[in-house]
Amino acid sequence: MTPRPDLAEFLAARVRDVPDYPLPGVLFKDIAPLLADHEAYAAMVDALADFGGEHAPGGRVDKVVGIEARGFIVAAPVAYKLRAGFVPVRKQGKLPAATFATTYDLEYGTATIEVQRDAFTAGDRVLLVDDVLATGGTAAAAMDLVHQAGAVVVGVAVLIELGFLGGRARLADVDVQALITV
């Protein structure tokens, strides 16, 4: 698929703003309309896969990490397109077998995420893909899990970056790409 010169606008037009969800004062970015539009979904997957493809800094990736839950919907087809493995990062207690875990701060408390210990081979090149980059806490925690497993994060690719929350600054050691920035 040829990249659209207006890709950000094309995709953003299919993201619905939902005020006061899940809490009063929050403007939630609902990607369901984008996912339901085949042309938009395909364009998103193609563009995100470009970040981890042959021409990405350092070359191809071995694994694509998706973060529960909407990150799975975005990352899994990117992994398929890149002919890379897909690795889910899940909330604590959701994965069978031995895991690495990390706890991080949220605006309203803490959360713990995990990855299976055998999900990576030492030195695997990993692209972290998610739907939204907000404060960067979840992405930084996922990067920590990848590093615990002996793999290397070569980039972070997201559909939407909420630039006003400064999440990119928490990921200063890695290339971060966003299709839409608000």
N, CA and C atoms as a LAMMPS dump frame, in Angstrom:
ITEM: TIMESTEP
0
ITEM: NUMBER OF ATOMS
546
ITEM: BOX BOUNDS ff ff ff
-5.0000000000000000e+02 5.0000000000000000e+02
-5.0000000000000000e+02 5.0000000000000000e+02
-5.0000000000000000e+02 5.0000000000000000e+02
ITEM: ATOMS id mol type element x y z
1 1 1 N 0.847 -1.183 0
2 1 2 C 0 0 0
3 1 3 C 0.891 1.244 0
4 2 1 N 0.605 2.178 -0.858
5 2 2 C 1.352 3.429 -0.934
6 2 3 C 0.952 4.327 0.231
7 3 1 N 1.922 4.877 0.97
8 3 2 C 1.573 5.751 2.088
9 3 3 C 0.766 6.96 1.612
10 4 1 N -0.239 7.291 2.365
11 4 2 C -1.076 8.444 2.044
12 4 3 C -0.401 9.705 2.572
13 5 1 N -0.35 10.768 1.766
14 5 2 C 0.263 12.007 2.254
15 5 3 C -0.521 12.604 3.418
16 6 1 N -1.794 12.272 3.502
17 6 2 C -2.664 12.797 4.551
18 6 3 C -2.989 11.726 5.59
19 7 1 N -2.057 10.79 5.81
20 7 2 C -2.333 9.635 6.661
21 7 3 C -2.817 10.028 8.051
22 8 1 N -2.15 10.958 8.7
23 8 2 C -2.546 11.358 10.056
24 8 3 C -3.981 11.871 10.066
25 9 1 N -4.327 12.717 9.115
26 9 2 C -5.697 13.242 9.037
27 9 3 C -6.698 12.136 8.735
28 10 1 N -6.34 11.259 7.796
29 10 2 C -7.204 10.144 7.408
30 10 3 C -7.517 9.265 8.619
31 11 1 N -6.49 8.919 9.385
32 11 2 C -6.684 8.073 10.559
33 11 3 C -7.395 8.818 11.679
34 12 1 N -6.982 10.049 11.929
35 12 2 C -7.587 10.833 13.022
36 12 3 C -9.075 11.043 12.811
37 13 1 N -9.506 11.137 11.565
38 13 2 C -10.926 11.325 11.273
39 13 3 C -11.753 10.103 11.678
40 14 1 N -11.071 8.992 11.94
41 14 2 C -11.751 7.756 12.32
42 14 3 C -11.536 7.395 13.789
43 15 1 N -10.998 8.325 14.558
44 15 2 C -10.852 8.156 16.003
45 15 3 C -11.884 9.046 16.671
46 16 1 N -12.706 8.418 17.504
47 16 2 C -13.804 9.137 18.15
48 16 3 C -13.368 9.611 19.537
49 17 1 N -13.635 10.877 19.838
50 17 2 C -13.404 11.415 21.183
51 17 3 C -14.616 11.124 22.054
52 18 1 N -14.359 10.53 23.227
53 18 2 C -15.428 10.236 24.176
54 18 3 C -15.108 11.002 25.452
55 19 1 N -15.848 12.104 25.71
56 19 2 C -15.566 12.901 26.91
57 19 3 C -15.958 12.167 28.199
58 20 1 N -15.189 12.449 29.239
59 20 2 C -15.467 11.948 30.588
60 20 3 C -15.483 10.429 30.683
61 21 1 N -14.605 9.773 29.922
62 21 2 C -14.485 8.324 30.007
63 21 3 C -13.01 7.968 30.118
64 22 1 N -12.614 7.134 31.033
65 22 2 C -13.406 6.408 32.02
66 22 3 C -13.677 7.205 33.29
67 23 1 N -13.109 8.416 33.354
68 23 2 C -13.298 9.273 34.526
69 23 3 C -13.674 10.679 34.075
70 24 1 N -14.368 11.44 34.914
71 24 2 C -14.666 12.829 34.551
72 24 3 C -13.384 13.611 34.247
73 25 1 N -13.418 14.387 33.179
74 25 2 C -12.27 15.196 32.79
75 25 3 C -11.337 14.531 31.797
76 26 1 N -11.505 13.228 31.551
77 26 2 C -10.666 12.507 30.595
78 26 3 C -11.349 12.506 29.232
79 27 1 N -10.59 12.787 28.189
80 27 2 C -11.091 12.704 26.82
81 27 3 C -10.492 11.439 26.213
82 28 1 N -11.294 10.375 26.157
83 28 2 C -10.847 9.055 25.705
84 28 3 C -10.799 9.011 24.187
85 29 1 N -9.729 8.451 23.639
86 29 2 C -9.571 8.279 22.197
87 29 3 C -10.035 6.873 21.826
88 30 1 N -11.233 6.757 21.263
89 30 2 C -11.83 5.484 20.899
90 30 3 C -11.425 5.128 19.476
91 31 1 N -10.644 4.04 19.326
92 31 2 C -10.162 3.643 18.006
93 31 3 C -11.092 2.643 17.316
94 32 1 N -12.196 2.283 17.942
95 32 2 C -13.109 1.3 17.347
96 32 3 C -13.575 1.689 15.94
97 33 1 N -13.929 2.949 15.683
98 33 2 C -14.329 3.29 14.304
99 33 3 C -13.197 3.095 13.293
100 34 1 N -11.974 3.363 13.686
101 34 2 C -10.829 3.15 12.798
102 34 3 C -10.656 1.658 12.524
103 35 1 N -10.76 0.839 13.556
104 35 2 C -10.603 -0.602 13.389
105 35 3 C -11.681 -1.192 12.495
106 36 1 N -12.865 -0.605 12.512
107 36 2 C -13.99 -1.106 11.718
108 36 3 C -13.893 -0.721 10.248
109 37 1 N -13.017 0.208 9.929
110 37 2 C -12.836 0.689 8.548
111 37 3 C -11.628 -0.029 7.953
112 38 1 N -11.875 -0.971 7.036
113 38 2 C -10.784 -1.791 6.499
114 38 3 C -9.643 -0.943 5.932
115 39 1 N -9.963 0.085 5.157
116 39 2 C -8.916 0.902 4.535
117 39 3 C -8.072 1.601 5.602
118 40 1 N -8.72 2.131 6.626
119 40 2 C -7.989 2.82 7.697
120 40 3 C -7.158 1.834 8.516
121 41 1 N -7.746 0.681 8.838
122 41 2 C -7.032 -0.331 9.625
123 41 3 C -5.793 -0.814 8.868
124 42 1 N -5.957 -1.104 7.58
125 42 2 C -4.831 -1.559 6.763
126 42 3 C -3.751 -0.484 6.66
127 43 1 N -4.16 0.771 6.483
128 43 2 C -3.189 1.867 6.384
129 43 3 C -2.419 2.024 7.693
130 44 1 N -3.114 1.87 8.83
131 44 2 C -2.461 1.96 10.131
132 44 3 C -1.438 0.845 10.293
133 45 1 N -1.842 -0.394 9.989
134 45 2 C -0.939 -1.539 10.14
135 45 3 C 0.28 -1.365 9.232
136 46 1 N 0.049 -0.993 7.98
137 46 2 C 1.16 -0.803 7.043
138 46 3 C 2.139 0.257 7.544
139 47 1 N 1.612 1.37 8.012
140 47 2 C 2.476 2.472 8.462
141 47 3 C 3.252 2.086 9.723
142 48 1 N 2.6 1.408 10.662
143 48 2 C 3.308 0.983 11.872
144 48 3 C 4.37 -0.066 11.533
145 49 1 N 4.06 -0.955 10.605
146 49 2 C 5.032 -1.976 10.203
147 49 3 C 6.242 -1.345 9.525
148 50 1 N 6.046 -0.24 8.837
149 50 2 C 7.17 0.442 8.205
150 50 3 C 8.249 0.827 9.215
151 51 1 N 7.852 1.124 10.458
152 51 2 C 8.818 1.507 11.484
153 51 3 C 9.743 0.355 11.855
154 52 1 N 9.291 -0.884 11.685
155 52 2 C 10.105 -2.029 12.065
156 52 3 C 10.598 -2.841 10.892
157 53 1 N 10.423 -2.337 9.683
158 53 2 C 10.77 -3.084 8.483
159 53 3 C 12.226 -2.971 8.077
160 54 1 N 12.496 -3.409 6.865
161 54 2 C 13.855 -3.463 6.32
162 54 3 C 14.614 -2.15 6.434
163 55 1 N 13.918 -1.034 6.305
164 55 2 C 14.586 0.266 6.268
165 55 3 C 14.611 0.97 7.626
166 56 1 N 14.151 0.285 8.66
167 56 2 C 14.164 0.866 10.006
168 56 3 C 15.608 0.979 10.494
169 57 1 N 15.885 1.921 11.409
170 57 2 C 17.245 2.025 11.947
171 57 3 C 17.683 0.682 12.531
172 58 1 N 18.813 0.185 12.062
173 58 2 C 19.322 -1.077 12.576
174 58 3 C 18.752 -2.309 11.906
175 59 1 N 17.805 -2.145 11.001
176 59 2 C 17.266 -3.29 10.275
177 59 3 C 16.028 -3.89 10.909
178 60 1 N 15.694 -5.07 10.442
179 60 2 C 14.447 -5.741 10.81
180 60 3 C 14.375 -6.106 12.3
181 61 1 N 13.154 -6.371 12.743
182 61 2 C 12.928 -6.795 14.117
183 61 3 C 12.6 -8.29 14.148
184 62 1 N 12.876 -8.902 15.307
185 62 2 C 12.588 -10.321 15.509
186 62 3 C 11.227 -10.538 16.154
187 63 1 N 10.851 -9.615 17.044
188 63 2 C 9.592 -9.753 17.787
189 63 3 C 8.899 -8.394 17.855
190 64 1 N 7.573 -8.468 17.906
191 64 2 C 6.754 -7.279 18.129
192 64 3 C 6.004 -7.504 19.434
193 65 1 N 6.11 -6.548 20.344
194 65 2 C 5.42 -6.611 21.628
195 65 3 C 4.157 -5.774 21.547
196 66 1 N 3.053 -6.35 22.017
197 66 2 C 1.787 -5.628 22.157
198 66 3 C 1.38 -5.634 23.611
199 67 1 N 0.862 -4.505 24.075
200 67 2 C 0.482 -4.357 25.486
201 67 3 C -1.03 -4.485 25.626
202 68 1 N -1.453 -5.281 26.605
203 68 2 C -2.87 -5.523 26.85
204 68 3 C -3.632 -4.214 26.984
205 69 1 N -4.748 -4.101 26.431
206 69 2 C -5.472 -5.024 25.569
207 69 3 C -5.547 -4.482 24.135
208 70 1 N -5.764 -3.179 23.997
209 70 2 C -5.878 -2.651 22.63
210 70 3 C -4.564 -2.756 21.877
211 71 1 N -3.454 -2.811 22.569
212 71 2 C -2.175 -2.994 21.914
213 71 3 C -2.08 -4.314 21.163
214 72 1 N -2.828 -5.335 21.623
215 72 2 C -2.846 -6.615 20.91
216 72 3 C -3.436 -6.43 19.513
217 73 1 N -4.522 -5.663 19.43
218 73 2 C -5.236 -5.455 18.168
219 73 3 C -4.349 -4.723 17.161
220 74 1 N -3.509 -3.86 17.662
221 74 2 C -2.625 -3.064 16.809
222 74 3 C -1.341 -3.838 16.494
223 75 1 N -0.738 -4.474 17.489
224 75 2 C 0.583 -5.084 17.324
225 75 3 C 0.569 -6.415 16.59
226 76 1 N -0.441 -7.239 16.799
227 76 2 C -0.441 -8.572 16.185
228 76 3 C -0.383 -8.511 14.65
229 77 1 N -1.198 -7.69 13.992
230 77 2 C -1.074 -7.648 12.528
231 77 3 C 0.232 -7.011 12.062
232 78 1 N 0.82 -6.139 12.869
233 78 2 C 2.127 -5.568 12.527
234 78 3 C 3.174 -6.686 12.556
235 79 1 N 3.129 -7.544 13.572
236 79 2 C 4.063 -8.674 13.649
237 79 3 C 3.902 -9.579 12.431
238 80 1 N 2.67 -9.864 12.07
239 80 2 C 2.413 -10.708 10.899
240 80 3 C 3.024 -10.086 9.644
241 81 1 N 2.78 -8.804 9.458
242 81 2 C 3.28 -8.112 8.268
243 81 3 C 4.805 -8.107 8.234
244 82 1 N 5.444 -7.992 9.39
245 82 2 C 6.905 -7.97 9.468
246 82 3 C 7.521 -9.37 9.479
247 83 1 N 6.674 -10.397 9.488
248 83 2 C 7.154 -11.781 9.599
249 83 3 C 7.989 -11.95 10.862
250 84 1 N 7.518 -11.316 11.922
251 84 2 C 8.177 -11.368 13.228
252 84 3 C 7.25 -12.092 14.206
253 85 1 N 7.802 -12.53 15.307
254 85 2 C 6.979 -13.119 16.349
255 85 3 C 6.196 -12.035 17.08
256 86 1 N 5.073 -12.432 17.682
257 86 2 C 4.262 -11.52 18.491
258 86 3 C 4.358 -11.955 19.944
259 87 1 N 4.625 -10.994 20.832
260 87 2 C 4.736 -11.272 22.258
261 87 3 C 3.755 -10.377 23.014
262 88 1 N 2.792 -10.99 23.723
263 88 2 C 1.866 -10.192 24.526
264 88 3 C 2.46 -9.834 25.882
265 89 1 N 2.277 -8.591 26.27
266 89 2 C 2.566 -8.142 27.628
267 89 3 C 1.207 -7.975 28.296
268 90 1 N 1.034 -8.677 29.425
269 90 2 C -0.29 -8.745 30.037
270 90 3 C -0.28 -8.239 31.469
271 91 1 N -1.475 -7.995 31.96
272 91 2 C -1.646 -7.64 33.364
273 91 3 C -1.222 -8.826 34.219
274 92 1 N -0.811 -8.52 35.446
275 92 2 C -0.313 -9.531 36.369
276 92 3 C -1.311 -10.678 36.534
277 93 1 N -0.787 -11.901 36.503
278 93 2 C -1.6 -13.077 36.767
279 93 3 C -2.344 -13.639 35.567
280 94 1 N -2.134 -13.098 34.378
281 94 2 C -2.873 -13.543 33.191
282 94 3 C -2.082 -14.508 32.313
283 95 1 N -0.788 -14.655 32.545
284 95 2 C 0.05 -15.51 31.711
285 95 3 C 0.422 -16.79 32.45
286 96 1 N 0.358 -17.941 31.757
287 96 2 C 0.827 -19.183 32.373
288 96 3 C 2.349 -19.236 32.313
289 97 1 N 2.936 -20.098 33.067
290 97 2 C 4.391 -20.308 33.093
291 97 3 C 5.097 -19.156 33.8
292 98 1 N 6.407 -19.273 33.891
293 98 2 C 7.217 -18.283 34.611
294 98 3 C 7.239 -16.959 33.842
295 99 1 N 7.221 -15.861 34.596
296 99 2 C 7.18 -14.532 33.975
297 99 3 C 8.202 -13.597 34.612
298 100 1 N 8.527 -12.549 33.854
299 100 2 C 9.169 -11.368 34.409
300 100 3 C 8.038 -10.397 34.691
301 101 1 N 8.175 -9.612 35.767
302 101 2 C 7.136 -8.651 36.129
303 101 3 C 7.776 -7.308 36.456
304 102 1 N 7.011 -6.264 36.242
305 102 2 C 7.444 -4.932 36.66
306 102 3 C 6.214 -4.145 37.094
307 103 1 N 6.396 -3.356 38.13
308 103 2 C 5.321 -2.515 38.66
309 103 3 C 5.672 -1.073 38.37
310 104 1 N 4.674 -0.302 37.977
311 104 2 C 4.907 1.097 37.62
312 104 3 C 3.75 1.947 38.118
313 105 1 N 3.994 3.254 38.182
314 105 2 C 2.995 4.193 38.686
315 105 3 C 2.037 4.629 37.593
316 106 1 N 0.772 4.747 37.983
317 106 2 C -0.28 5.321 37.156
318 106 3 C -0.727 6.619 37.815
319 107 1 N -1.553 7.36 37.105
320 107 2 C -2.062 8.604 37.684
321 107 3 C -2.878 8.33 38.945
322 108 1 N -3.477 7.142 39.036
323 108 2 C -4.404 6.816 40.116
324 108 3 C -3.951 5.63 40.956
325 109 1 N -2.679 5.233 40.884
326 109 2 C -2.189 4.104 41.67
327 109 3 C -1.005 3.45 41
328 110 1 N -0.944 2.119 41.101
329 110 2 C 0.134 1.368 40.457
330 110 3 C -0.464 0.217 39.655
331 111 1 N 0.333 -0.322 38.755
332 111 2 C -0.074 -1.493 37.976
333 111 3 C 1.158 -2.378 37.805
334 112 1 N 0.9 -3.654 37.592
335 112 2 C 1.97 -4.609 37.325
336 112 3 C 1.658 -5.316 36.018
337 113 1 N 2.674 -5.387 35.149
338 113 2 C 2.537 -6.126 33.902
339 113 3 C 3.609 -7.196 33.845
340 114 1 N 3.348 -8.225 33.018
341 114 2 C 4.255 -9.359 32.938
342 114 3 C 4.449 -9.8 31.498
343 115 1 N 5.552 -10.522 31.282
344 115 2 C 5.831 -11.191 30.019
345 115 3 C 6.412 -12.554 30.374
346 116 1 N 6.15 -13.552 29.558
347 116 2 C 6.699 -14.878 29.822
348 116 3 C 8.216 -14.862 29.658
349 117 1 N 8.895 -15.556 30.563
350 117 2 C 10.358 -15.549 30.581
351 117 3 C 10.973 -16.109 29.295
352 118 1 N 10.266 -17.005 28.629
353 118 2 C 10.82 -17.611 27.42
354 118 3 C 10.3 -16.964 26.135
355 119 1 N 9.745 -15.765 26.225
356 119 2 C 9.167 -15.089 25.055
357 119 3 C 10.228 -14.553 24.098
358 120 1 N 11.425 -14.349 24.599
359 120 2 C 12.495 -13.769 23.787
360 120 3 C 13.732 -14.645 23.838
361 121 1 N 14.53 -14.524 22.798
362 121 2 C 15.869 -15.087 22.766
363 121 3 C 16.817 -13.926 23.04
364 122 1 N 17.864 -14.18 23.783
365 122 2 C 18.824 -13.111 24.091
366 122 3 C 19.243 -12.406 22.803
367 123 1 N 19.185 -11.082 22.836
368 123 2 C 19.576 -10.285 21.682
369 123 3 C 18.471 -10.033 20.674
370 124 1 N 17.286 -10.619 20.869
371 124 2 C 16.177 -10.33 19.961
372 124 3 C 15.989 -8.827 19.827
373 125 1 N 15.719 -8.39 18.604
374 125 2 C 15.413 -6.988 18.324
375 125 3 C 13.891 -6.839 18.375
376 126 1 N 13.421 -5.934 19.217
377 126 2 C 12 -5.847 19.531
378 126 3 C 11.441 -4.477 19.169
379 127 1 N 10.285 -4.49 18.512
380 127 2 C 9.511 -3.282 18.267
381 127 3 C 8.319 -3.316 19.205
382 128 1 N 8.167 -2.292 20.016
383 128 2 C 7.034 -2.171 20.925
384 128 3 C 5.95 -1.396 20.197
385 129 1 N 4.749 -1.974 20.079
386 129 2 C 3.65 -1.338 19.358
387 129 3 C 2.447 -1.236 20.289
388 130 1 N 1.835 -0.047 20.312
389 130 2 C 0.647 0.142 21.15
390 130 3 C -0.296 1.117 20.46
391 131 1 N -1.485 1.223 21
392 131 2 C -2.468 2.137 20.409
393 131 3 C -2.195 3.579 20.797
394 132 1 N -1.885 3.825 22.068
395 132 2 C -1.723 5.196 22.559
396 132 3 C -0.478 5.309 23.432
397 133 1 N 0.269 6.376 23.231
398 133 2 C 1.35 6.75 24.137
399 133 3 C 0.861 7.971 24.9
400 134 1 N 0.682 7.816 26.197
401 134 2 C 0.207 8.926 27.031
402 134 3 C 1.366 9.421 27.896
403 135 1 N 1.425 9 29.149
404 135 2 C 2.502 9.449 30.042
405 135 3 C 3.796 8.677 29.827
406 136 1 N 3.726 7.562 29.116
407 136 2 C 4.905 6.754 28.853
408 136 3 C 5.18 5.694 29.902
409 137 1 N 4.415 5.659 30.977
410 137 2 C 4.661 4.704 32.057
411 137 3 C 4.519 3.254 31.631
412 138 1 N 3.465 2.947 30.906
413 138 2 C 3.245 1.568 30.473
414 138 3 C 4.308 1.144 29.464
415 139 1 N 4.612 2.008 28.514
416 139 2 C 5.641 1.68 27.513
417 139 3 C 6.996 1.494 28.185
418 140 1 N 7.351 2.351 29.13
419 140 2 C 8.63 2.219 29.83
420 140 3 C 8.675 0.909 30.617
421 141 1 N 7.556 0.542 31.229
422 141 2 C 7.495 -0.721 31.973
423 141 3 C 7.639 -1.91 31.021
424 142 1 N 6.998 -1.853 29.868
425 142 2 C 7.131 -2.927 28.88
426 142 3 C 8.572 -3.028 28.387
427 143 1 N 9.211 -1.889 28.185
428 143 2 C 10.625 -1.895 27.784
429 143 3 C 11.483 -2.568 28.859
430 144 1 N 11.177 -2.299 30.118
431 144 2 C 11.907 -2.925 31.222
432 144 3 C 11.769 -4.443 31.159
433 145 1 N 10.567 -4.934 30.858
434 145 2 C 10.357 -6.382 30.75
435 145 3 C 11.191 -6.985 29.625
436 146 1 N 11.218 -6.306 28.483
437 146 2 C 12.017 -6.781 27.345
438 146 3 C 13.491 -6.861 27.746
439 147 1 N 13.968 -5.827 28.436
440 147 2 C 15.374 -5.816 28.867
441 147 3 C 15.652 -6.918 29.894
442 148 1 N 14.712 -7.153 30.812
443 148 2 C 14.878 -8.236 31.783
444 148 3 C 15.061 -9.573 31.084
445 149 1 N 14.393 -9.736 29.941
446 149 2 C 14.451 -10.992 29.194
447 149 3 C 15.684 -11.088 28.301
448 150 1 N 16.518 -10.046 28.279
449 150 2 C 17.743 -10.085 27.494
450 150 3 C 17.59 -9.651 26.052
451 151 1 N 16.45 -9.073 25.705
452 151 2 C 16.217 -8.586 24.345
453 151 3 C 16.439 -7.071 24.317
454 152 1 N 16.386 -6.498 23.117
455 152 2 C 16.683 -5.085 22.91
456 152 3 C 15.503 -4.409 22.226
457 153 1 N 15.004 -3.339 22.807
458 153 2 C 13.937 -2.56 22.173
459 153 3 C 14.589 -1.616 21.171
460 154 1 N 14.212 -1.751 19.903
461 154 2 C 14.794 -0.906 18.86
462 154 3 C 13.877 0.242 18.467
463 155 1 N 12.634 0.204 18.935
464 155 2 C 11.727 1.297 18.625
465 155 3 C 10.376 1.104 19.274
466 156 1 N 9.649 2.214 19.349
467 156 2 C 8.277 2.218 19.841
468 156 3 C 7.44 2.869 18.748
469 157 1 N 6.383 2.183 18.336
470 157 2 C 5.489 2.704 17.309
471 157 3 C 4.069 2.692 17.855
472 158 1 N 3.412 3.853 17.788
473 158 2 C 2.056 3.968 18.316
474 158 3 C 1.149 4.616 17.286
475 159 1 N -0.128 4.318 17.41
476 159 2 C -1.125 4.961 16.573
477 159 3 C -1.279 6.424 16.979
478 160 1 N -1.487 6.671 18.283
479 160 2 C -1.759 8.022 18.777
480 160 3 C -0.795 8.368 19.906
481 161 1 N -0.208 9.547 19.827
482 161 2 C 0.602 10.07 20.924
483 161 3 C -0.111 11.281 21.495
484 162 1 N -0.349 11.261 22.79
485 162 2 C -0.919 12.413 23.493
486 162 3 C 0.268 13.269 23.933
487 163 1 N 0.756 14.09 23.014
488 163 2 C 1.989 14.84 23.197
489 163 3 C 2.005 15.717 24.431
490 164 1 N 0.862 16.241 24.799
491 164 2 C 0.774 17.145 25.948
492 164 3 C 1.06 16.446 27.272
493 165 1 N 1.083 15.096 27.286
494 165 2 C 1.376 14.361 28.517
495 165 3 C 2.862 14.012 28.665
496 166 1 N 3.655 14.269 27.626
497 166 2 C 5.11 14.132 27.731
498 166 3 C 5.655 12.722 27.809
499 167 1 N 4.911 11.732 27.364
500 167 2 C 5.357 10.347 27.455
501 167 3 C 6.629 10.04 26.695
502 168 1 N 6.848 10.726 25.6
503 168 2 C 8.044 10.508 24.777
504 168 3 C 9.32 10.737 25.594
505 169 1 N 9.29 11.681 26.519
506 169 2 C 10.476 11.987 27.326
507 169 3 C 10.906 10.798 28.186
508 170 1 N 9.949 9.955 28.588
509 170 2 C 10.282 8.772 29.396
510 170 3 C 10.925 7.671 28.57
511 171 1 N 10.885 7.827 27.243
512 171 2 C 11.406 6.814 26.332
513 171 3 C 12.575 7.378 25.526
514 172 1 N 13.332 8.257 26.134
515 172 2 C 14.371 9.032 25.439
516 172 3 C 15.449 8.174 24.79
517 173 1 N 15.645 6.948 25.256
518 173 2 C 16.721 6.109 24.729
519 173 3 C 16.335 5.299 23.5
520 174 1 N 15.119 5.497 22.983
521 174 2 C 14.645 4.687 21.863
522 174 3 C 13.88 5.566 20.872
523 175 1 N 13.903 5.178 19.609
524 175 2 C 13.164 5.9 18.582
525 175 3 C 11.671 5.684 18.799
526 176 1 N 10.918 6.778 18.879
527 176 2 C 9.469 6.717 19.056
528 176 3 C 8.807 7.332 17.822
529 177 1 N 7.878 6.583 17.235
530 177 2 C 7.133 7.062 16.074
531 177 3 C 5.651 6.999 16.393
532 178 1 N 4.924 8.052 16.012
533 178 2 C 3.475 8.118 16.199
534 178 3 C 2.839 8.492 14.872
535 179 1 N 1.719 7.847 14.553
536 179 2 C 1.001 8.177 13.326
537 179 3 C 0.163 9.43 13.495
538 180 1 N -0.363 9.645 14.703
539 180 2 C -1.183 10.805 15.028
540 180 3 C -0.642 11.396 16.306
541 181 1 N -0.438 12.71 16.357
542 181 2 C -0.044 13.369 17.599
543 181 3 C -1.066 14.443 17.922
544 182 1 N -1.581 14.376 19.145
545 182 2 C -2.535 15.391 19.619
546 182 3 C -1.998 16.045 20.865
